[in-house]
Amino acid sequence: MLATLSNIPGTFDYRETISSWFRSVLLLQPEVSLMDGVPAVFQLHMVSWMLLAMLFPFTRLVHCLSLPLEYFSRRDIIYRRK
């Protein structure tokens, strides 16, 4: 959010640099030269995204990928009887 708020319209267009760089990363052919001249706050945002993506499988965040289908067919859980 800081990157978006600090970006004055007309000074830096991330669609011309970061989106092209991101596309090259997804194609497993990263073009590092596309990140030249990118403000530090946007570079920090990209580094934090990559760190989160690398740590994701080793944290509890991976639970958002599971589909709890048994939830709909399981019996009610009774924590305390009356």
Secondary structure, DSSP 8 states (H G I E B T S, - for coil): -HHHHH--TTT--HHHHHHHHHHHHHTT---GGGGTT--HHHHHHHHHHHHHHHHGGGSGGGGGG---GGGGTS----SS--
